[in-house]
Amino acid sequence: QVQLVESGGGLVQAGGSRRLFCVASGRTFDLYAMAWFRQAPGKEREFVASISVTGVSIYYADSVKGRFTISRDNTKNTVALQMNSLKPEDTAVYYCAAKRQTGAGTFSAVGMEYWGKGTLVTVSL
């Protein structure tokens, strides 16, 4: 069992930055590929970024490539999402998710095993 808790959401102006964190419980964090998803009002949950257990393999959605950076620290059981050059269309609830496998990929929400409760990011004009 893995429990995930996100933090770092809030209100930010367009063009600004925000850093999200996800802390995982348990002693098997380094067995899980980690990912961030987001869900905007009225829309489906979508993949944002993922990172392999070693941090070597990383994937991004085209919509955030070049602006967002995912990272992990296996010594602290954390995964972070640095978001720069934020746009109003980035407004969403951001979720941390875990999948027990080594590699990363453009994961489907259906395939993820554990989820956090989400943290809201609102980007204003």
C-alpha positions in Angstrom: 0.0 0.0 0.0 1.3 3.4 -0.9 -0.2 6.7 0.3 0.4 9.9 -1.6 0.0 13.4 -0.4 0.3 16.4 -2.7 1.1 20.0 -1.7 2.1 23.2 -3.3 -1.0 24.3 -5.1 -2.4 27.8 -5.1 -3.1 30.9 -7.1 -0.4 32.1 -9.5 -0.4 34.7 -12.2 0.1 33.8 -15.8 3.8 33.6 -16.6 4.7 32.7 -13.1 6.0 29.5 -11.5 4.9 26.9 -9.0 6.4 23.8 -7.5 4.3 20.9 -6.5 5.4 18.2 -4.1 4.2 14.7 -3.5 5.2 12.6 -0.5 4.8 8.9 -0.5 4.4 6.6 2.5 6.0 3.2 2.8 9.4 1.7 2.2 8.9 0.7 -1.4 8.9 4.1 -3.1 11.8 3.1 -5.3 9.8 0.3 -6.8 7.3 2.7 -8.4 7.4 4.8 -11.4 5.7 8.2 -10.5 3.6 10.5 -12.5 1.6 13.7 -12.4 -1.8 14.0 -13.9 -4.2 17.0 -14.0 -7.9 17.5 -14.3 -9.5 20.8 -15.3 -13.2 21.5 -14.6 -15.4 19.6 -17.1 -12.5 17.7 -18.6 -11.0 14.2 -18.3 -7.9 13.6 -16.2 -4.8 13.9 -18.4 -1.2 12.8 -18.2 1.3 15.5 -17.4 4.7 13.9 -16.7 6.2 10.7 -15.5 9.6 9.6 -14.1 11.2 6.1 -13.8 12.3 4.6 -10.5 15.9 5.8 -11.1 14.9 9.2 -12.5 16.7 8.5 -15.7 13.7 8.1 -17.9 11.2 11.0 -18.1 8.2 11.7 -20.2 6.1 14.9 -20.7 2.8 15.7 -22.3 3.4 17.9 -25.3 1.4 20.7 -23.7 3.9 21.1 -20.9 7.1 20.1 -22.5 9.8 22.8 -22.0 7.9 24.4 -19.2 7.5 21.7 -16.6 10.1 19.5 -14.9 9.5 16.4 -12.9 12.0 15.0 -10.4 12.2 12.6 -7.6 14.2 12.0 -4.4 14.1 8.3 -3.4 15.9 9.1 -0.1 13.0 11.3 0.9 10.1 9.5 -0.9 9.2 12.6 -2.8 8.4 13.6 -6.4 8.2 17.2 -7.5 6.8 19.1 -10.4 8.4 22.4 -11.2 6.0 24.4 -13.4 7.3 27.5 -15.2 5.7 29.9 -17.6 2.3 29.0 -16.4 -0.8 29.6 -18.6 -4.5 29.9 -17.6 -5.0 26.6 -19.4 -2.8 25.0 -16.8 -5.5 25.6 -14.2 -6.5 22.2 -12.8 -6.3 19.9 -9.9 -3.0 18.2 -10.0 -2.6 14.6 -8.9 0.4 12.5 -8.0 0.1 8.8 -9.0 2.2 5.7 -8.7 2.6 2.5 -10.8 4.7 -0.4 -9.8 7.1 -0.7 -12.6 10.6 0.4 -13.4 10.2 2.5 -16.5 8.3 5.7 -17.2 5.9 6.4 -20.1 2.9 8.4 -21.2 0.8 6.6 -18.7 -3.0 6.3 -18.9 -4.9 7.3 -15.7 -6.5 3.9 -15.8 -3.2 2.1 -15.3 -2.1 3.9 -12.2 -2.3 2.0 -9.0 -2.2 4.7 -6.3 -3.4 8.3 -6.3 -3.2 11.3 -4.1 -6.2 13.5 -3.4 -4.9 16.3 -5.6 -3.8 19.9 -5.2 -5.5 22.8 -7.0 -3.4 25.1 -9.2 -5.2 28.2 -10.5 -3.5 30.4 -13.0 -5.0 33.9 -13.4 -4.5 36.4 -16.2 
